[in-house]
Amino acid sequence: MRNAIILFSVLIFTTSMLAQDGKAEWTPVFNEGSDRVFVDISGVANFSGKDIYAWTLTEHSIPIVIESIDDKIYRTNTYYLFNTHLNKYSMLYIIYYDENKNVLASYDYGRNTKVEAYQYNYPIWKGSLEERILAKCVEVIDKKKNK
């Protein structure tokens, strides 16, 4: 029993020491019109394959309204999966916030599949917000490669 307590204590201590600082590094992507969009580049530079995962933050100066949510939405976090070879993307997770940054609702759209037709739902259109987000992510990845 004593060994179990010691082992548990060691695991707790080392886990807290090795935990990563989950600090986001928000970089502006879009700042035209009513919405301001940022992408978290803190982990983007580590991607080297065809898939890039990225969190975005959208601040709505004019709050949006969705029928299934009782309050106005002032901020949205979206977790994207981009495929650079197919030029497609999926939204994996969305979180909606009120004026005081309280979570109003969240939706998980992730799926566990390797079938490309199901993994990436939307094409990346020229001039779209998603094209700008992907371009910012690729820029960050390229800067790391060129160092």
KETORBA-331044 format. One record per residue: residue in three letters; residue number from 1; x, y, z of N, C-alpha, C, O in turn. Coordinates in steps of 0.2 Angstrom, whole numbers, padded with zeros to 4 digits. Last residue first. Layout:
BEGIN
ALA	NUM	X	Y	Z	X	Y	Z	X	Y	Z	X	Y	Z
...
//
This chain:
BEGIN
LYS	147	0071	0142	-0205	0076	0144	-0200	0082	0140	-0199	0086	0141	-0195
ASN	146	0062	0137	-0214	0067	0141	-0217	0072	0144	-0211	0077	0147	-0213
LYS	145	0052	0131	-0206	0057	0127	-0211	0063	0131	-0213	0068	0128	-0214
LYS	144	0046	0142	-0200	0050	0138	-0196	0055	0133	-0200	0060	0132	-0198
LYS	143	0040	0148	-0212	0045	0152	-0208	0050	0147	-0203	0056	0148	-0203
ASP	142	0031	0138	-0215	0037	0140	-0220	0042	0144	-0216	0048	0142	-0217
ILE	141	0022	0139	-0204	0026	0133	-0206	0032	0134	-0210	0037	0132	-0208
VAL	140	0017	0152	-0207	0020	0151	-0200	0025	0144	-0201	0030	0144	-0199
GLU	139	0011	0151	-0219	0017	0156	-0218	0021	0154	-0212	0027	0154	-0212
VAL	138	0001	0141	-0216	0007	0139	-0221	0013	0144	-0220	0019	0142	-0220
CYS	137	-0007	0150	-0209	-0004	0144	-0206	0002	0141	-0210	0007	0140	-0207
LYS	136	-0011	0159	-0218	-0007	0162	-0212	-0004	0155	-0209	0002	0156	-0207
ALA	135	-0018	0151	-0227	-0012	0155	-0229	-0008	0157	-0223	-0001	0157	-0224
LEU	134	-0029	0147	-0219	-0024	0142	-0221	-0017	0146	-0224	-0012	0143	-0222
ILE	133	-0035	0160	-0218	-0033	0156	-0212	-0027	0151	-0214	-0022	0151	-0211
ARG	132	-0038	0162	-0231	-0034	0167	-0227	-0031	0163	-0221	-0025	0164	-0220
GLU	131	-0047	0152	-0234	-0041	0152	-0238	-0036	0157	-0234	-0030	0156	-0234
GLU	130	-0057	0155	-0225	-0053	0149	-0224	-0047	0149	-0228	-0042	0146	-0226
LEU	129	-0062	0166	-0231	-0059	0167	-0224	-0055	0161	-0223	-0049	0161	-0221
SER	128	-0059	0167	-0249	-0063	0165	-0243	-0059	0166	-0237	-0053	0166	-0237
GLY	127	-0052	0168	-0260	-0054	0174	-0257	-0058	0173	-0251	-0060	0178	-0248
LYS	126	-0057	0153	-0267	-0052	0158	-0268	-0055	0164	-0265	-0061	0166	-0266
TRP	125	-0062	0140	-0255	-0064	0145	-0261	-0059	0150	-0261	-0056	0153	-0256
ILE	124	-0059	0124	-0252	-0057	0131	-0250	-0058	0135	-0256	-0054	0135	-0261
PRO	123	-0073	0113	-0250	-0068	0116	-0253	-0066	0123	-0251	-0070	0126	-0248
TYR	122	-0077	0103	-0235	-0079	0109	-0239	-0072	0111	-0243	-0067	0110	-0241
ASN	121	-0074	0091	-0228	-0081	0093	-0230	-0082	0098	-0236	-0086	0098	-0240
TYR	120	-0064	0078	-0226	-0064	0085	-0228	-0070	0087	-0231	-0072	0084	-0236
GLN	119	-0068	0065	-0223	-0064	0069	-0218	-0064	0076	-0219	-0063	0080	-0215
TYR	118	-0075	0059	-0233	-0079	0061	-0227	-0075	0065	-0222	-0077	0068	-0218
ALA	117	-0065	0057	-0243	-0072	0060	-0245	-0076	0063	-0238	-0080	0067	-0239
GLU	116	-0055	0050	-0236	-0054	0058	-0237	-0061	0061	-0239	-0062	0067	-0237
VAL	115	-0056	0040	-0223	-0059	0041	-0229	-0059	0048	-0231	-0063	0052	-0228
LYS	114	-0053	0038	-0210	-0048	0039	-0214	-0050	0040	-0221	-0046	0042	-0226
THR	113	-0062	0044	-0195	-0062	0041	-0202	-0056	0043	-0206	-0053	0048	-0205
ASN	112	-0070	0050	-0184	-0065	0046	-0184	-0065	0042	-0190	-0067	0036	-0190
ARG	111	-0074	0067	-0183	-0076	0060	-0185	-0070	0056	-0186	-0065	0059	-0188
GLY	110	-0081	0082	-0176	-0075	0078	-0177	-0078	0071	-0179	-0083	0068	-0176
TYR	109	-0090	0091	-0171	-0091	0089	-0178	-0086	0084	-0180	-0086	0081	-0186
ASP	108	-0097	0097	-0157	-0091	0093	-0159	-0093	0089	-0166	-0098	0085	-0166
TYR	107	-0101	0113	-0151	-0103	0107	-0155	-0097	0104	-0158	-0092	0107	-0160
SER	106	-0107	0122	-0137	-0102	0120	-0141	-0104	0114	-0145	-0108	0110	-0143
ALA	105	-0113	0138	-0130	-0114	0131	-0133	-0108	0129	-0137	-0104	0133	-0138
LEU	104	-0109	0148	-0122	-0116	0147	-0123	-0118	0140	-0126	-0123	0137	-0124
VAL	103	-0097	0152	-0110	-0099	0147	-0116	-0106	0147	-0116	-0110	0145	-0111
ASN	102	-0093	0169	-0108	-0096	0163	-0105	-0098	0158	-0111	-0101	0161	-0116
LYS	101	-0089	0182	-0111	-0085	0176	-0113	-0087	0170	-0109	-0083	0165	-0108
ASN	100	-0099	0191	-0110	-0094	0190	-0105	-0090	0184	-0105	-0087	0182	-0100
GLU	99	-0107	0189	-0122	-0103	0195	-0121	-0098	0195	-0116	-0093	0199	-0116
ASP	98	-0104	0171	-0125	-0108	0178	-0124	-0104	0184	-0124	-0098	0183	-0124
TYR	97	-0098	0160	-0138	-0098	0164	-0131	-0102	0170	-0131	-0104	0173	-0136
TYR	96	-0097	0144	-0145	-0100	0150	-0145	-0100	0153	-0138	-0101	0150	-0133
ILE	95	-0086	0133	-0153	-0088	0135	-0147	-0091	0142	-0147	-0087	0147	-0150
ILE	94	-0084	0119	-0163	-0086	0126	-0163	-0088	0127	-0156	-0092	0124	-0153
TYR	93	-0074	0107	-0172	-0077	0109	-0166	-0078	0117	-0166	-0074	0121	-0169
LEU	92	-0070	0105	-0186	-0071	0099	-0181	-0074	0101	-0174	-0078	0097	-0171
MET	91	-0073	0109	-0202	-0074	0112	-0195	-0075	0106	-0190	-0080	0102	-0191
SER	90	-0062	0105	-0215	-0068	0103	-0211	-0067	0107	-0205	-0062	0109	-0202
TYR	89	-0056	0108	-0232	-0056	0108	-0225	-0062	0106	-0222	-0067	0104	-0225
LYS	88	-0045	0107	-0246	-0052	0106	-0243	-0051	0107	-0235	-0045	0107	-0233
ASN	87	-0035	0104	-0255	-0037	0111	-0254	-0044	0111	-0252	-0049	0114	-0254
LEU	86	-0028	0093	-0255	-0034	0093	-0258	-0038	0099	-0259	-0042	0100	-0262
HIS	85	-0016	0097	-0249	-0016	0094	-0256	-0022	0094	-0259	-0023	0095	-0265
THR	84	-0019	0103	-0237	-0016	0107	-0242	-0016	0104	-0249	-0015	0107	-0254
ASN	83	-0033	0102	-0227	-0029	0098	-0231	-0026	0102	-0237	-0029	0104	-0241
PHE	82	-0037	0107	-0211	-0036	0109	-0218	-0031	0104	-0221	-0027	0101	-0218
LEU	81	-0048	0108	-0198	-0043	0103	-0201	-0043	0105	-0208	-0048	0105	-0212
TYR	80	-0052	0120	-0185	-0052	0118	-0192	-0047	0112	-0193	-0042	0111	-0190
TYR	79	-0062	0125	-0173	-0056	0121	-0174	-0056	0118	-0181	-0061	0114	-0182
THR	78	-0067	0141	-0167	-0068	0136	-0172	-0061	0132	-0173	-0056	0135	-0174
ASN	77	-0075	0152	-0156	-0069	0148	-0157	-0071	0142	-0162	-0076	0138	-0161
THR	76	-0083	0167	-0156	-0083	0160	-0159	-0076	0157	-0159	-0072	0161	-0162
ARG	75	-0092	0180	-0148	-0086	0177	-0150	-0087	0170	-0152	-0092	0166	-0149
TYR	74	-0105	0184	-0146	-0100	0189	-0147	-0094	0186	-0149	-0090	0190	-0152
ILE	73	-0122	0179	-0148	-0115	0177	-0149	-0110	0182	-0151	-0111	0186	-0156
LYS	72	-0136	0181	-0138	-0132	0183	-0143	-0125	0181	-0143	-0122	0180	-0137
ASP	71	-0145	0166	-0132	-0142	0172	-0131	-0138	0174	-0137	-0137	0170	-0142
ASP	70	-0150	0153	-0135	-0154	0158	-0132	-0151	0165	-0131	-0155	0170	-0131
ILE	69	-0148	0144	-0150	-0145	0147	-0144	-0148	0153	-0141	-0150	0157	-0145
SER	68	-0155	0140	-0161	-0155	0135	-0156	-0151	0138	-0150	-0150	0134	-0145
GLU	67	-0154	0151	-0170	-0160	0150	-0167	-0160	0145	-0161	-0164	0145	-0156
ILE	66	-0141	0163	-0167	-0143	0157	-0170	-0149	0154	-0166	-0150	0155	-0160
VAL	65	-0135	0179	-0171	-0140	0175	-0167	-0141	0168	-0171	-0142	0168	-0177
ILE	64	-0120	0189	-0167	-0124	0184	-0171	-0129	0181	-0167	-0129	0180	-0161
PRO	63	-0116	0206	-0164	-0117	0199	-0162	-0122	0195	-0167	-0126	0198	-0170
ILE	62	-0104	0215	-0172	-0112	0214	-0172	-0113	0207	-0170	-0112	0202	-0174
SER	61	-0092	0210	-0170	-0094	0217	-0167	-0101	0218	-0167	-0104	0221	-0163
HIS	60	-0086	0195	-0165	-0091	0198	-0169	-0093	0205	-0166	-0095	0206	-0160
GLU	59	-0071	0187	-0167	-0074	0192	-0162	-0079	0196	-0167	-0077	0199	-0171
THR	58	-0065	0171	-0168	-0069	0177	-0171	-0072	0181	-0166	-0076	0179	-0162
LEU	57	-0051	0161	-0168	-0056	0165	-0164	-0059	0171	-0168	-0055	0175	-0171
THR	56	-0046	0145	-0172	-0047	0152	-0174	-0052	0155	-0169	-0056	0152	-0165
TRP	55	-0034	0132	-0172	-0040	0135	-0169	-0040	0142	-0171	-0035	0146	-0172
ALA	54	-0030	0119	-0184	-0029	0126	-0181	-0035	0128	-0178	-0041	0127	-0180
TYR	53	-0020	0107	-0192	-0026	0108	-0188	-0025	0115	-0185	-0019	0117	-0183
ILE	52	-0016	0101	-0208	-0015	0106	-0203	-0021	0107	-0199	-0027	0109	-0201
ASP	51	-0010	0088	-0218	-0015	0091	-0214	-0013	0096	-0209	-0007	0095	-0206
LYS	50	0002	0085	-0225	-0003	0088	-0229	-0009	0091	-0224	-0013	0095	-0227
GLY	49	0015	0088	-0212	0012	0084	-0218	0007	0088	-0221	0007	0094	-0222
SER	48	0019	0096	-0202	0024	0095	-0208	0021	0091	-0214	0023	0091	-0219
PHE	47	0017	0106	-0188	0014	0102	-0193	0018	0102	-0200	0021	0107	-0202
ASN	46	0022	0116	-0180	0024	0109	-0179	0022	0104	-0184	0024	0098	-0185
ALA	45	0017	0128	-0182	0023	0127	-0185	0025	0120	-0184	0030	0118	-0188
VAL	44	0005	0128	-0174	0004	0127	-0181	0011	0125	-0184	0011	0121	-0189
GLY	43	0005	0131	-0160	0007	0124	-0162	0007	0123	-0169	0009	0117	-0172
SER	42	0002	0145	-0160	0007	0142	-0156	0009	0135	-0157	0015	0133	-0156
ILE	41	-0007	0152	-0168	-0001	0149	-0171	0004	0146	-0167	0009	0143	-0169
ASP	40	-0023	0154	-0169	-0018	0152	-0164	-0013	0149	-0168	-0013	0143	-0170
VAL	39	-0030	0168	-0178	-0028	0160	-0178	-0023	0159	-0173	-0018	0163	-0172
PHE	38	-0044	0179	-0179	-0037	0177	-0177	-0036	0170	-0177	-0041	0166	-0176
VAL	37	-0054	0191	-0185	-0053	0184	-0185	-0045	0183	-0183	-0041	0186	-0186
ARG	36	-0068	0202	-0183	-0060	0201	-0182	-0059	0194	-0181	-0062	0191	-0177
ASP	35	-0081	0209	-0192	-0078	0203	-0188	-0071	0204	-0188	-0068	0206	-0193
SER	34	-0086	0219	-0200	-0088	0219	-0193	-0084	0214	-0189	-0084	0214	-0183
GLY	33	-0072	0225	-0210	-0079	0224	-0209	-0081	0223	-0201	-0077	0226	-0197
GLU	32	-0057	0215	-0207	-0061	0220	-0211	-0069	0219	-0210	-0071	0214	-0208
ASN	31	-0047	0207	-0203	-0049	0213	-0199	-0053	0218	-0203	-0052	0224	-0202
PHE	30	-0040	0192	-0201	-0045	0196	-0205	-0047	0201	-0200	-0049	0200	-0195
VAL	29	-0029	0187	-0194	-0030	0185	-0201	-0034	0189	-0205	-0033	0191	-0210
PRO	28	-0018	0190	-0180	-0024	0192	-0184	-0023	0189	-0191	-0018	0189	-0194
THR	27	-0014	0177	-0169	-0012	0181	-0174	-0017	0184	-0178	-0021	0179	-0180
TRP	26	-0012	0171	-0153	-0017	0173	-0158	-0014	0179	-0162	-0012	0184	-0160
GLU	25	-0007	0159	-0145	-0003	0164	-0148	-0008	0167	-0154	-0007	0164	-0160
ALA	24	-0011	0151	-0129	-0012	0153	-0136	-0008	0159	-0139	-0007	0163	-0135
LYS	23	-0004	0141	-0118	-0005	0148	-0120	-0005	0149	-0127	-0001	0147	-0131
GLY	22	-0002	0129	-0110	-0007	0130	-0115	-0009	0137	-0117	-0014	0138	-0119
ASP	21	0012	0123	-0106	0009	0129	-0105	0004	0130	-0111	0007	0130	-0117
GLN	20	0012	0105	-0102	0014	0111	-0106	0010	0117	-0105	0004	0116	-0102
ALA	19	0019	0096	-0088	0013	0099	-0092	0015	0105	-0096	0019	0109	-0094
LEU	18	0029	0091	-0081	0029	0090	-0088	0023	0093	-0092	0024	0093	-0098
MET	17	0025	0094	-0068	0031	0097	-0070	0031	0097	-0078	0034	0101	-0081
SER	16	0013	0086	-0066	0012	0093	-0066	0019	0097	-0068	0018	0102	-0071
THR	15	0019	0073	-0067	0014	0076	-0072	0013	0083	-0072	0013	0086	-0077
THR	14	0027	0072	-0056	0030	0073	-0063	0025	0075	-0068	0027	0079	-0073
PHE	13	0017	0072	-0046	0023	0077	-0046	0026	0078	-0053	0026	0084	-0055
ILE	12	0010	0061	-0049	0006	0068	-0049	0012	0073	-0049	0011	0078	-0053
LEU	11	0019	0051	-0048	0016	0052	-0055	0013	0059	-0055	0013	0063	-0060
VAL	10	0023	0052	-0035	0028	0053	-0040	0025	0055	-0047	0027	0059	-0050
SER	9	0011	0048	-0029	0014	0054	-0028	0019	0056	-0033	0019	0062	-0035
PHE	8	0010	0035	-0034	0005	0039	-0035	0007	0047	-0034	0006	0051	-0039
LEU	7	0021	0029	-0027	0020	0029	-0035	0015	0034	-0037	0017	0038	-0042
ILE	6	0017	0030	-0014	0023	0034	-0016	0023	0034	-0024	0025	0039	-0027
ILE	5	0006	0022	-0014	0005	0029	-0012	0011	0033	-0015	0010	0039	-0017
ALA	4	0011	0010	-0017	0006	0013	-0021	0005	0020	-0020	0005	0024	-0025
ASN	3	0019	0008	-0006	0022	0009	-0013	0018	0012	-0018	0019	0016	-0022
ARG	2	0010	0006	0004	0014	0012	0004	0017	0013	-0002	0018	0019	-0004
MET	1	0004	-0006	0000	0000	0000	0000	0004	0006	0000	0003	0011	-0003
//
